[in-house]
């Protein structure tokens, strides 16, 4: 399946659906921070997610309960791969170096990552 990139609003909604596993629009809205978006806004975003293949629904009369069909792990893999490819020339070392320089990773975390990378190399 071809995974598509999501907008910030779409990511926020899918994060809620991943957390809840199944939800009606009102339940999604209840999980969003203040100020709460309008019902129609959230409903539209969920339908866009459905069109993009991220979400499906089960009908209960006129109501729909939505659930994710792409897992958080699948999207994480897609987003990380896109980040790595577009900004770091597919170099994990380059990405790692960037995060260290930007102080997004402290020395203890860097050491743990290096140990993990060494362990994975040996396998």
C-alpha positions as CSV (number, residue, x, y, z in Angstrom):
1,X,0.0,0.0,0.0
2,X,1.2,3.5,-0.9
3,X,1.2,5.6,2.3
4,X,0.5,9.3,1.8
5,X,1.9,12.2,3.8
6,X,-0.5,13.7,6.3
7,X,-1.1,17.4,7.2
8,X,-0.6,18.5,10.8
9,X,-4.4,18.4,11.4
10,X,-4.7,14.9,9.9
11,X,-1.8,13.7,12.1
12,X,-3.5,15.1,15.2
13,X,-6.7,13.3,14.4
14,X,-5.0,9.9,13.5
15,X,-3.0,10.1,16.7
16,X,-6.3,10.3,18.6
17,X,-7.7,7.4,16.6
18,X,-4.6,5.3,17.3
19,X,-5.0,6.0,21.0
20,X,-8.8,5.3,21.1
21,X,-8.7,2.4,18.5
22,X,-12.3,3.1,17.6
23,X,-14.3,6.3,18.0
24,X,-17.2,8.4,16.8
25,X,-16.4,12.0,15.8
26,X,-17.6,13.4,19.1
27,X,-15.2,11.1,21.0
28,X,-12.3,12.3,18.8
29,X,-13.2,15.9,19.6
30,X,-13.4,15.1,23.3
31,X,-9.7,14.1,23.2
32,X,-8.5,17.2,21.3
33,X,-7.0,20.2,23.2
34,X,-8.8,23.5,23.7
35,X,-10.0,25.3,21.8
36,X,-12.0,22.4,20.4
37,X,-12.5,22.4,16.6
38,X,-16.0,22.3,15.1
39,X,-17.7,19.0,14.7
40,X,-17.8,19.5,10.9
41,X,-14.1,20.2,10.8
42,X,-13.2,17.0,12.5
43,X,-15.7,15.0,10.5
44,X,-14.2,16.4,7.2
45,X,-10.6,15.6,8.3
46,X,-11.7,12.0,9.2
47,X,-13.3,11.6,5.8
48,X,-10.1,12.9,4.2
49,X,-8.1,10.3,6.2
50,X,-10.6,7.7,5.0
51,X,-10.0,8.8,1.4
52,X,-6.2,8.6,1.9
53,X,-6.6,5.0,3.2
54,X,-5.7,5.6,6.9
55,X,-9.2,5.2,8.4
56,X,-12.3,3.0,7.8
57,X,-15.7,3.1,9.4
58,X,-18.5,0.9,10.7
59,X,-22.0,2.4,10.2
60,X,-24.5,2.5,13.0
61,X,-27.5,4.0,11.4
62,X,-26.5,7.6,10.4
63,X,-23.5,7.5,12.8
64,X,-20.1,6.2,11.9
65,X,-17.5,4.7,14.2
66,X,-14.0,5.2,12.7
67,X,-10.9,3.1,13.2
68,X,-7.4,3.3,11.8
69,X,-6.3,0.8,9.2
70,X,-2.7,2.0,9.0
71,X,-0.9,1.4,12.3
72,X,1.2,3.9,14.1
73,X,4.3,1.8,13.4
74,X,3.6,1.7,9.7
75,X,3.3,5.5,9.5
76,X,6.3,6.0,11.8
77,X,8.3,3.8,9.4
78,X,7.1,5.9,6.4
79,X,7.7,9.3,8.1
80,X,11.1,8.3,9.3
81,X,12.1,7.0,5.9
82,X,10.9,10.2,4.3
83,X,12.8,12.3,6.8
84,X,16.0,10.2,6.3
85,X,15.7,10.3,2.5
86,X,14.7,14.0,2.1
87,X,17.0,15.6,4.6
88,X,19.8,13.3,5.4
89,X,20.7,11.5,2.1
90,X,19.6,8.2,3.6
91,X,22.4,8.4,6.1
92,X,21.4,7.4,9.7
93,X,24.8,8.7,10.8
94,X,24.1,12.1,9.3
95,X,20.6,12.2,11.0
96,X,22.1,11.1,14.3
97,X,24.9,13.7,14.1
98,X,22.3,16.4,13.4
99,X,20.3,15.5,16.5
100,X,23.4,15.5,18.6
101,X,24.5,18.9,17.3
102,X,21.0,20.3,17.8
103,X,21.1,18.9,21.4
104,X,17.9,16.8,20.8
105,X,19.9,13.9,22.1
106,X,22.0,14.1,25.2
107,X,25.3,12.2,25.6
108,X,23.7,9.3,27.6
109,X,21.1,8.8,24.9
110,X,23.8,9.0,22.2
111,X,25.8,6.3,24.1
112,X,22.8,4.0,24.3
113,X,22.0,4.5,20.6
114,X,25.6,3.7,19.7
115,X,25.5,0.5,21.8
116,X,22.2,-0.5,20.2
117,X,23.6,0.1,16.7
118,X,26.7,-2.0,17.5
119,X,24.4,-4.8,18.7
120,X,22.3,-4.6,15.5
121,X,25.5,-4.7,13.3
122,X,26.6,-8.0,15.0
123,X,23.3,-9.7,14.1
